[in-house]
Amino acid sequence: MTTAPRRYPVLIALVLAALFMVVPFLIVAVNAVKSPAEYSANGPLGLPEGLYLDGIKDFWERVDFGRKLVNSTLISGSVAVLAVVLSVLNAYAIGIGRIRGRTWVLAFFVLANVLPQEALVYPVYYLSKQVGLYDTRLSVIIVFTVIQAAFGTYLLSSVLGQFPREVIEAARIDGANKWQVLWRIVVPVSRPTLGVLLVFFFIWTWNEFLLPLVMLISNDNQTVSVALGVLQGQRLMDATMTNAAALLGVLPALVFFLVFQRTLTRGIAVGAVK
Amino acid sequence: MTVTVERATNGVCEQGSSRRRKDSYTLFLLPGALAFLAVIVVPFLMNTGVSFTDWRGVGTPEWAGLANYRTLMDDSEFWASFRHSLFMVVAMAAVPTVVGLVLAAALFDFVGKHFGSRWAAVLRACFYLPQVLPIAVAGIVWSWILAPGNGSLNELLKAVGLGSWQQDWLGDPDIALYSVMGVLVWVQLGFPLVVFMAGLQRVDPQLYEAAELDGAGWWRRFRHITLPQIRPETYVVLTWCTIAALKVFGAVYVLTKGGPGGATDVPSYFSFTTFFEKTQVGYGAAVSTVLTVIILAVSFVGLRFQTRAEDAEDTVEGART
């Protein structure tokens, strides 16, 4: 057994390491509520003397942040729901229907999953221009529904492959058709897994950068990630504005994290082991 | 008796209709198949096709054969971007896997056992937090912290009397790549940690107890029990992280835009600028095709190791029962 005096140094080291991980968030929060005068007088490390919220308000109005939040929510929400539906349909055919050649179909989805977006981005950009979908939120929704469903299909197929077949057989004997079996039995029973997927798709889509950057050029359609990334890339922000931007970018992620923490940590484990 | 008969007839029916039944399940795959055709297959084939042309985004592409790939071979910018990819693999796969493994073991069987699982959960949450942050936001946070002049890191160094260590962290070509790597370690660390902690829950606690009774210290238990037991997770983590490292784009875009002077350019950023800034679409397509081939090779090797590790584990488990 380890003795008490030796235990605490390890705990302290771990706490310090954990602190190092969250310190950037704290510095950002502290500096976002400093006035520019205070910032230039005391630098980034001093504690704020009061609560100065004008920087955040200015930034919010200047980039029309509310609009960006709506866009991100709309895109991520639609993608999450549609991608789960698409994954369920695919996985139903592969995992429960056991269609012929399913190994190859599954291999295809795995491939689609690891494919770098760089190998798709230009044709997607070009084709969306051809069909009049360029610079619309719909284009991003369609593309990410498919990209996320690649992972969803891969994960759900192995989950549904272990679905108790007696249950399905029983329902079939009672006269349920395949459609009814899917919606009345398979979907309700798999709800926990679907919930994990929903959360993951939402957050992944929220955080996506390359494709939304290429596809959404007008201010009115941009997501939070793209708007902040582009602003940062232009190097036009002063310190207060940068911190306001960072804080407003961090907050939604923090909210998701606190709300979904259990789902997230459990889900990663499921996804990795499957 | 009746049950057997029923089952038998049931079996016959099933056999007779099984062909039809299997076929009608394919209908459920139809929406997915069409969507994947439009969004993945067609664009991917187009991209590969374009890589053999000198297309510039307008007009009819003209066949150029392997010209783009030959140019790549002599393009120092291209080689530099792939060399930087190796650094990204160190920052996003090697370091987070090793550090994540040690941290996970420490949190799981040290903090969890001596201080309670609440402590372990809170600490794990801290390490995982950067993972849910959009990379663009992480980039803003860090480029401000690493700013020259009065960036937080430089101010901190001055405050503790190490003023001579101050650097232009992202602006100095000799340092920028390492700064980006540091940020990526911070971003990535939570993923292996969480996967490993979940994996450790599978390990039979009796193994540790037996080893502890035999007088094995923490390090020996870690080497001889933890490491072999969570080998499948290690392969999964290494594969996923390596793929993620090869795909790095957002961090480079936001932190350095590949600069200064190409010091932090990576293949995905290189292909992005070739596509959209230089509009050499054919050449950009060739770069992204090479990247795709490398990523597919990595995934294939990773998957092989993973299934082999899982098979080995199944055999061990089978032998045990």
Chai-1 contact restraints between the chains, C-beta under 6 A:
chainA,res_idxA,chainB,res_idxB,connection_type,confidence,min_distance_angstrom,max_distance_angstrom,comment,restraint_id
A,R7,B,H114,contact,1.0,0.0,6.0,A-B,restraint_1
A,L14,B,L123,contact,1.0,0.0,6.0,A-B,restraint_2
A,A18,B,L123,contact,1.0,0.0,6.0,A-B,restraint_3
A,A18,B,C126,contact,1.0,0.0,6.0,A-B,restraint_4
A,M21,B,C126,contact,1.0,0.0,6.0,A-B,restraint_5
A,M21,B,F127,contact,1.0,0.0,6.0,A-B,restraint_6
A,V22,B,C126,contact,1.0,0.0,6.0,A-B,restraint_7
A,P24,B,V141,contact,1.0,0.0,6.0,A-B,restraint_8
A,I27,B,S152,contact,1.0,0.0,6.0,A-B,restraint_9
A,V28,B,V141,contact,1.0,0.0,6.0,A-B,restraint_10
A,G43,B,N150,contact,1.0,0.0,6.0,A-B,restraint_11
A,G43,B,E155,contact,1.0,0.0,6.0,A-B,restraint_12
A,P44,B,S152,contact,1.0,0.0,6.0,A-B,restraint_13
A,P44,B,E155,contact,1.0,0.0,6.0,A-B,restraint_14
A,L45,B,E155,contact,1.0,0.0,6.0,A-B,restraint_15
A,L86,B,G32,contact,1.0,0.0,6.0,A-B,restraint_16
A,L89,B,F28,contact,1.0,0.0,6.0,A-B,restraint_17
A,L89,B,P31,contact,1.0,0.0,6.0,A-B,restraint_18
A,L89,B,G32,contact,1.0,0.0,6.0,A-B,restraint_19
A,N90,B,L29,contact,1.0,0.0,6.0,A-B,restraint_20
A,N90,B,G32,contact,1.0,0.0,6.0,A-B,restraint_21
A,Y92,B,F28,contact,1.0,0.0,6.0,A-B,restraint_22
A,A93,B,Y25,contact,1.0,0.0,6.0,A-B,restraint_23
A,A93,B,F28,contact,1.0,0.0,6.0,A-B,restraint_24
A,A93,B,L29,contact,1.0,0.0,6.0,A-B,restraint_25
A,G97,B,Y25,contact,1.0,0.0,6.0,A-B,restraint_26
A,I99,B,K22,contact,1.0,0.0,6.0,A-B,restraint_27
A,I99,B,Y25,contact,1.0,0.0,6.0,A-B,restraint_28
A,I99,B,T26,contact,1.0,0.0,6.0,A-B,restraint_29
A,A112,B,I40,contact,1.0,0.0,6.0,A-B,restraint_30
A,V114,B,I243,contact,1.0,0.0,6.0,A-B,restraint_31
A,V114,B,I295,contact,1.0,0.0,6.0,A-B,restraint_32
A,V114,B,S299,contact,1.0,0.0,6.0,A-B,restraint_33
A,P116,B,K247,contact,1.0,0.0,6.0,A-B,restraint_34
A,P116,B,L291,contact,1.0,0.0,6.0,A-B,restraint_35
A,P116,B,T292,contact,1.0,0.0,6.0,A-B,restraint_36
A,P116,B,I295,contact,1.0,0.0,6.0,A-B,restraint_37
A,E118,B,S268,contact,1.0,0.0,6.0,A-B,restraint_38
A,E118,B,S271,contact,1.0,0.0,6.0,A-B,restraint_39
A,E118,B,S288,contact,1.0,0.0,6.0,A-B,restraint_40
A,A119,B,F44,contact,1.0,0.0,6.0,A-B,restraint_41
A,A119,B,N47,contact,1.0,0.0,6.0,A-B,restraint_42
A,A119,B,S288,contact,1.0,0.0,6.0,A-B,restraint_43
A,A119,B,T292,contact,1.0,0.0,6.0,A-B,restraint_44
A,L120,B,P43,contact,1.0,0.0,6.0,A-B,restraint_45
A,Y122,B,F275,contact,1.0,0.0,6.0,A-B,restraint_46
A,Y122,B,V281,contact,1.0,0.0,6.0,A-B,restraint_47
A,P123,B,P43,contact,1.0,0.0,6.0,A-B,restraint_48
A,P123,B,M46,contact,1.0,0.0,6.0,A-B,restraint_49
A,P123,B,N47,contact,1.0,0.0,6.0,A-B,restraint_50
A,V124,B,P43,contact,1.0,0.0,6.0,A-B,restraint_51
A,V143,B,V39,contact,1.0,0.0,6.0,A-B,restraint_52
A,V146,B,A35,contact,1.0,0.0,6.0,A-B,restraint_53
A,V146,B,F36,contact,1.0,0.0,6.0,A-B,restraint_54
A,V146,B,V39,contact,1.0,0.0,6.0,A-B,restraint_55
A,I203,B,V132,contact,1.0,0.0,6.0,A-B,restraint_56
A,N207,B,P134,contact,1.0,0.0,6.0,A-B,restraint_57
A,F209,B,I135,contact,1.0,0.0,6.0,A-B,restraint_58
A,F209,B,A136,contact,1.0,0.0,6.0,A-B,restraint_59
A,F209,B,G250,contact,1.0,0.0,6.0,A-B,restraint_60
A,L210,B,F249,contact,1.0,0.0,6.0,A-B,restraint_61
A,S225,B,P134,contact,1.0,0.0,6.0,A-B,restraint_62
A,S225,B,A136,contact,1.0,0.0,6.0,A-B,restraint_63
A,L228,B,A136,contact,1.0,0.0,6.0,A-B,restraint_64
A,L228,B,V137,contact,1.0,0.0,6.0,A-B,restraint_65
A,L228,B,I140,contact,1.0,0.0,6.0,A-B,restraint_66
A,G229,B,A136,contact,1.0,0.0,6.0,A-B,restraint_67
A,G229,B,V254,contact,1.0,0.0,6.0,A-B,restraint_68
A,Q232,B,I140,contact,1.0,0.0,6.0,A-B,restraint_69
A,Q232,B,V254,contact,1.0,0.0,6.0,A-B,restraint_70
A,T242,B,W144,contact,1.0,0.0,6.0,A-B,restraint_71
A,A245,B,I140,contact,1.0,0.0,6.0,A-B,restraint_72
A,A246,B,I140,contact,1.0,0.0,6.0,A-B,restraint_73
A,A246,B,V141,contact,1.0,0.0,6.0,A-B,restraint_74
A,G249,B,V137,contact,1.0,0.0,6.0,A-B,restraint_75
A,V250,B,V137,contact,1.0,0.0,6.0,A-B,restraint_76
A,A253,B,V132,contact,1.0,0.0,6.0,A-B,restraint_77
A,A253,B,L133,contact,1.0,0.0,6.0,A-B,restraint_78
A,F257,B,V132,contact,1.0,0.0,6.0,A-B,restraint_79
A,T265,B,V194,contact,1.0,0.0,6.0,A-B,restraint_80
A,I268,B,V194,contact,1.0,0.0,6.0,A-B,restraint_81
A,I268,B,V195,contact,1.0,0.0,6.0,A-B,restraint_82
A,A269,B,A198,contact,1.0,0.0,6.0,A-B,restraint_83
A,A272,B,V195,contact,1.0,0.0,6.0,A-B,restraint_84
A,A272,B,V236,contact,1.0,0.0,6.0,A-B,restraint_85
